[in-house]
């Protein structure tokens, strides 16, 4: 999985004559919108090397399939698209949880909660929500943003919030346990994920699985998971005014919010881990059979 395991993968492949399967979750080029220093170029070289050594390369979306083909020049028949999965049962609120009391810790009863969950890094686009909030509050003054997560951008984002005078409208939780995160999903009105770069986007699927109206930037795997106006709402990456508009639509148009929540929940059911496991196992079985046909002494034993 990704470049950190490249050396170990090659070692086992050649030392034990085993077929190597690589999974590329993201690329250094994509994360940084280019390669800007020696470290980034070195990591990108390792990613190419891993893909070259692998018999098959698994990616999580059509977007990543195109990115890997373009950056590393891989043939299409070497790539397999298998989306990530979710387990909605693990996201449910504990039995007996007082959601009204819990919600009151973060917002008043008349406020509408917008929830972001993710790492606080530039490519996740949290800064964009903060800047969009000035426009949103003119339309929906009762809106409130809760930002769940931590990362190197946290202090900058907190400072940016203060500079814009939005401290009463934007709340940063920092790192929280999964149990609290799941409760916040339950009590929010809308979930938003404004990434600039996103190979897949599990957090968006989690929000959809819990029946929450979900807004994403139209990029990467997010753009594939969400169908605008049907299973969620999309906006152009980096466009704060467009983000403010779709947030307002989701918060003010009850019928729209209800429809995308229902359809989004149905869509999320297609991404169960059982289905992901079946597709992944099939790739491994196919590679093992190819290796056996090529003279490799590999046993086909996956516990079944």
C-alpha positions as CSV (number, residue, x, y, z in Angstrom):
1,X,0.0,0.0,0.0
2,X,1.6,3.2,-1.3
3,X,5.3,4.1,-1.4
4,X,6.3,3.3,2.2
5,X,6.0,-0.4,1.4
6,X,7.8,-0.3,-1.9
7,X,11.2,-1.6,-0.8
8,X,9.6,-4.4,1.3
9,X,7.3,-5.4,-1.6
10,X,10.1,-5.6,-4.1
11,X,12.3,-7.6,-1.6
12,X,9.6,-10.3,-1.0
13,X,8.7,-10.4,-4.7
14,X,12.2,-11.3,-5.8
15,X,13.5,-13.1,-2.8
16,X,10.5,-15.5,-2.6
17,X,9.3,-15.4,-6.2
18,X,5.9,-14.0,-5.2
19,X,3.6,-11.9,-7.3
20,X,3.3,-8.3,-6.0
21,X,0.0,-6.4,-5.9
22,X,0.1,-2.7,-5.1
23,X,-2.6,-0.4,-3.9
24,X,-2.2,3.3,-4.7
25,X,-4.4,5.5,-2.5
26,X,-3.0,8.8,-3.6
27,X,0.0,10.2,-5.5
28,X,2.6,12.6,-4.3
29,X,2.0,14.6,-7.5
30,X,-1.7,14.8,-6.9
31,X,-1.4,15.7,-3.2
32,X,0.9,18.6,-3.9
33,X,-0.5,19.7,-7.3
34,X,2.9,18.9,-8.8
35,X,6.4,18.0,-7.6
36,X,8.2,21.0,-6.0
37,X,11.2,19.6,-4.1
38,X,13.6,16.7,-4.0
39,X,11.7,14.8,-1.4
40,X,8.4,15.0,-3.4
41,X,10.3,13.8,-6.5
42,X,11.9,11.0,-4.6
43,X,8.5,9.8,-3.2
44,X,7.0,10.0,-6.7
45,X,9.8,7.9,-8.1
46,X,9.2,5.3,-5.4
47,X,5.5,5.3,-6.4
48,X,6.4,4.7,-10.0
49,X,8.8,2.0,-9.1
50,X,6.2,0.2,-7.0
51,X,3.7,0.4,-9.8
52,X,6.3,-0.9,-12.3
53,X,7.2,-3.9,-10.0
54,X,3.5,-4.8,-9.3
55,X,1.6,-7.4,-11.3
56,X,-1.6,-5.5,-10.7
57,X,-2.3,-2.0,-9.3
58,X,-5.5,-1.4,-7.3
59,X,-6.9,2.2,-7.1
60,X,-10.0,3.5,-5.4
61,X,-11.7,5.5,-8.1
62,X,-11.8,6.2,-11.8
63,X,-10.2,9.5,-11.0
64,X,-7.2,7.8,-9.5
65,X,-7.1,5.3,-12.4
66,X,-6.7,8.2,-14.8
67,X,-4.2,10.0,-12.5
68,X,-1.9,6.9,-12.2
69,X,-2.1,6.2,-15.9
70,X,-1.2,9.8,-16.7
71,X,1.6,10.2,-14.1
72,X,3.3,6.8,-14.3
73,X,2.3,5.7,-17.8
74,X,0.7,2.4,-16.7
75,X,-1.2,0.4,-19.2
76,X,-5.0,0.3,-18.6
77,X,-5.1,-3.5,-18.2
78,X,-2.7,-3.3,-15.2
79,X,-5.1,-1.2,-13.2
80,X,-8.1,-2.4,-11.2
81,X,-10.6,0.1,-9.7
82,X,-12.0,-1.0,-6.3
83,X,-13.7,1.7,-4.2
84,X,-13.2,2.0,-0.5
85,X,-16.0,0.8,1.8
86,X,-17.8,1.8,4.9
87,X,-19.6,0.1,7.8
88,X,-22.7,2.2,8.6
89,X,-23.5,0.0,11.7
90,X,-20.4,1.3,13.4
91,X,-21.5,4.9,12.8
92,X,-24.8,4.6,14.7
93,X,-25.4,6.5,17.9
94,X,-25.3,4.4,21.1
95,X,-28.7,3.3,22.3
96,X,-30.1,5.7,24.8
97,X,-28.0,8.6,23.7
98,X,-29.6,12.0,24.4
99,X,-29.1,13.7,21.1
100,X,-30.9,16.8,22.1
101,X,-28.6,17.3,25.1
102,X,-25.6,16.4,23.1
103,X,-26.5,18.9,20.3
104,X,-26.9,21.7,22.8
105,X,-23.2,21.5,23.7
106,X,-22.4,22.7,20.2
107,X,-25.3,24.8,19.0
108,X,-28.5,26.5,20.2
109,X,-31.8,24.9,19.2
110,X,-32.4,27.4,16.4
111,X,-28.9,27.0,14.8
112,X,-28.3,24.8,11.8
113,X,-25.2,22.7,12.1
114,X,-22.8,22.2,9.2
115,X,-20.3,19.5,9.8
116,X,-16.8,18.9,8.4
117,X,-14.8,15.8,9.4
118,X,-11.3,15.2,8.2
119,X,-7.6,16.1,8.4
120,X,-6.8,19.8,8.7
121,X,-4.5,20.0,5.7
122,X,-4.6,22.4,2.8
123,X,-6.1,20.0,0.2
124,X,-9.1,19.3,2.4
125,X,-10.3,22.8,1.8
126,X,-11.5,23.8,5.3
127,X,-10.2,27.3,4.6
128,X,-12.8,27.5,1.8
129,X,-15.7,26.8,4.1
130,X,-14.5,29.5,6.5
131,X,-14.3,32.1,3.7
132,X,-17.7,30.9,2.3
133,X,-19.3,31.4,5.7
134,X,-19.3,35.2,5.4
135,X,-21.5,34.9,2.3
136,X,-23.6,32.1,3.8
137,X,-24.5,34.0,7.0
138,X,-26.1,36.8,4.9
139,X,-28.6,34.2,3.6
140,X,-28.7,31.8,6.6
141,X,-27.7,33.7,9.7
142,X,-28.5,30.7,12.0
143,X,-25.8,28.6,10.3
144,X,-23.0,27.2,12.4
145,X,-19.9,25.2,11.4
146,X,-18.3,22.4,13.4
147,X,-14.9,21.3,12.3
148,X,-13.8,17.9,13.5
149,X,-10.2,16.8,13.1
150,X,-6.6,17.9,13.6
151,X,-3.6,18.6,11.4
152,X,-0.9,21.1,10.5
153,X,-3.4,23.7,9.3
154,X,-5.3,23.9,12.6
155,X,-3.7,27.0,14.0
156,X,-3.9,28.8,10.7
157,X,-7.6,27.9,10.4
158,X,-8.3,29.1,13.9
159,X,-6.5,32.4,13.3
160,X,-8.3,32.8,10.0
161,X,-11.6,32.4,11.8
162,X,-10.7,35.0,14.3
163,X,-9.5,37.5,11.6
164,X,-12.9,37.2,9.9
165,X,-14.7,37.6,13.2
166,X,-16.4,34.2,13.0
167,X,-15.4,32.8,16.4
168,X,-19.1,32.5,17.5
169,X,-20.1,30.7,14.3
170,X,-17.2,28.2,13.7
171,X,-16.2,25.7,16.4
172,X,-13.1,23.5,16.2
173,X,-13.3,20.2,18.2
174,X,-9.7,19.1,17.6
175,X,-9.3,15.3,17.8
176,X,-12.3,13.5,19.2
177,X,-13.1,9.8,19.7
178,X,-15.2,8.0,17.1
179,X,-18.1,7.9,19.4
180,X,-18.4,11.6,19.6
181,X,-17.8,12.0,15.9
182,X,-20.7,9.6,15.2
183,X,-22.9,11.6,17.5
184,X,-22.0,14.8,15.6
185,X,-23.0,13.1,12.4
186,X,-26.3,12.3,13.9
187,X,-27.1,15.9,15.0
188,X,-25.8,17.9,12.1
189,X,-28.1,19.3,9.4
190,X,-25.6,19.1,6.5
191,X,-22.2,17.6,6.0
192,X,-19.6,19.3,3.7
193,X,-16.3,18.1,2.2
194,X,-14.7,20.9,0.0
195,X,-11.5,19.0,-0.9
196,X,-9.2,20.3,-3.6
197,X,-7.7,16.8,-4.0
198,X,-9.6,13.7,-2.9
199,X,-8.8,10.2,-4.4
200,X,-12.0,8.8,-2.9
201,X,-13.7,10.4,0.2
202,X,-14.9,7.9,2.8
203,X,-16.1,10.6,5.1
204,X,-18.6,11.7,2.5
205,X,-19.9,8.2,2.2
206,X,-20.2,7.9,6.0
207,X,-22.4,11.1,6.1
208,X,-24.5,9.8,3.2
209,X,-24.9,6.4,4.9
210,X,-26.3,8.2,8.0
211,X,-28.9,10.0,5.9
212,X,-27.3,13.4,6.0
213,X,-27.5,15.9,3.1
214,X,-24.0,15.9,1.8
215,X,-22.1,18.6,-0.2
216,X,-18.8,17.9,-1.9
217,X,-16.5,19.6,-4.3
218,X,-16.7,18.2,-7.8
219,X,-13.3,16.6,-7.8
220,X,-11.7,13.2,-7.6
221,X,-13.6,10.3,-6.1
222,X,-16.0,12.7,-4.4
223,X,-17.3,13.7,-7.8
224,X,-17.9,10.1,-8.6
225,X,-19.7,9.2,-5.4
226,X,-22.1,12.1,-5.4
227,X,-24.6,12.8,-8.2
228,X,-25.6,16.5,-8.1
229,X,-29.2,17.1,-7.1
230,X,-29.8,13.4,-6.6
231,X,-27.5,11.8,-4.0
232,X,-25.9,15.1,-2.8
233,X,-24.8,18.5,-4.0
234,X,-21.6,19.5,-5.8
235,X,-19.8,22.7,-6.5
236,X,-16.7,23.8,-8.4
237,X,-13.5,23.2,-6.4
238,X,-12.2,26.4,-4.8
239,X,-15.3,28.4,-5.5
240,X,-16.4,29.9,-2.2
241,X,-19.5,31.6,-3.6
242,X,-20.7,28.4,-5.2
243,X,-20.1,26.6,-1.9
244,X,-22.1,29.3,0.0
245,X,-25.0,28.8,-2.5
246,X,-25.2,25.1,-2.3
247,X,-25.0,25.2,1.5
248,X,-27.9,27.7,1.6
249,X,-29.9,25.4,-0.8
250,X,-29.4,22.4,1.5
251,X,-30.2,24.4,4.7
252,X,-33.3,26.2,3.3
253,X,-34.9,23.8,0.9
254,X,-36.4,21.1,3.0
255,X,-37.6,18.9,0.1
256,X,-34.2,19.1,-1.6
257,X,-32.4,18.2,1.5
258,X,-34.7,15.3,2.3
259,X,-34.5,13.9,-1.3
260,X,-30.7,14.0,-1.5
261,X,-30.5,12.5,2.0
262,X,-32.7,9.5,1.1
263,X,-31.0,8.9,-2.2
264,X,-27.5,9.4,-0.7
265,X,-28.3,6.8,1.9
266,X,-29.3,4.3,-0.8
267,X,-26.2,5.0,-2.8
268,X,-23.9,4.5,0.2
269,X,-25.3,1.0,0.7
270,X,-23.5,0.0,-2.5
271,X,-20.1,0.5,-0.8
272,X,-20.1,-2.2,1.9
273,X,-16.8,-3.7,3.0
274,X,-18.2,-7.1,2.0
275,X,-18.4,-6.1,-1.6
276,X,-15.0,-4.4,-1.5
277,X,-13.5,-7.6,0.0
278,X,-15.0,-9.8,-2.7
279,X,-13.6,-7.6,-5.5
280,X,-10.2,-7.4,-3.9
281,X,-10.1,-11.2,-3.3
282,X,-10.9,-11.7,-7.0
283,X,-7.9,-9.6,-8.0
284,X,-5.6,-11.7,-5.8
285,X,-7.0,-15.0,-7.1
286,X,-6.5,-13.8,-10.7
287,X,-2.9,-12.8,-10.0
288,X,-2.1,-16.1,-8.3
289,X,-3.5,-18.1,-11.2
290,X,-1.4,-16.0,-13.6
291,X,1.6,-16.6,-11.5
292,X,1.0,-20.3,-11.4
293,X,0.7,-20.4,-15.1
294,X,4.0,-18.6,-15.4
295,X,5.8,-21.2,-13.3
296,X,5.6,-19.5,-9.9
297,X,5.0,-21.9,-7.0
298,X,2.2,-20.0,-5.4
299,X,-0.6,-21.7,-3.5
300,X,-4.2,-20.5,-4.0
301,X,-5.3,-20.5,-0.4
302,X,-7.3,-17.5,0.8
303,X,-9.1,-19.3,3.6
304,X,-12.0,-20.7,1.5
